[in-house]
């Protein structure tokens, strides 16, 4: 297997619609890190490959099958080959990590390929973490990158497939669980307290903790920590603020604590992440 390499801009499908991107081809997969400018509107179009995409930064509205879906950070969306859709980018722009298996090599994804056969739209911190890892590899590919990229892509597809299986065999999360999730996304830079969240939705704290973990596969604390790291990652690439300031704003006790948590979550230090992930002009 040859090292991952950046593909010339003219070789990337124009249907992605991004004026600025990085992309690599590995055995059986195309992975693209695409930036979309603010207020861009992409008219209805199709892709020649099935796609699993993750919103890294910013957001856009996705018009699909007669519905419009908001896609803030950590949103995951899947589209089969030839699925017609359009996009309207918000004021902050959008950065999306897109995985597209080669249609002739779907044997590589095995049973996980079923997740690409239908439209999907959901939010998942774990898949977003893996997408950031892919973006990191695209920034600085080396001889080992193809193995890392292939393994990470398969992990993303497997996670999405498991989530689909869980949704197919279990009840939709109660409305109050979805309300708690929305509260966490709104308050993650504060210090959410389980008792306060439970009081807000009228549920006992113990029941809240148990049901939340059953549906999101992690504790409330781990979910909030992931949101804080993702927020910090966006600050690292979108501002020149000192690491110590970002660490404190993200709710970490000091820069060392922030660095340890960041490396566990994204596999690299904040300093290295900023160096590699800041797009070159």
Secondary structure, 3 states (H helix, E strand, C coil): CCCCCECCHHHCCHHHCCCEEEEEEECCEEEEEEEECCCCEEEEECCCCCEEEEEEEEEEEEEECCEEEEECCCEEEEECCCCCEEEEEEEEEEEEEEEEECHHHHHHCHHHHHHHCCCEEEECHHHHHHHHHHHHHHHCCCCCHHHHHHHHHHHHHHHHHHHHHHHHHCCCCCHHHHHHHHHHHHHCCCCCCHHHHHHHHCCCHHHHHHHHHHHHCCCHHHHHHHHHHHHHHHHHHHCCCCHHHHHHHCCCCCHHHHHHHHHHHHCCCHHHHHHHHCCCC
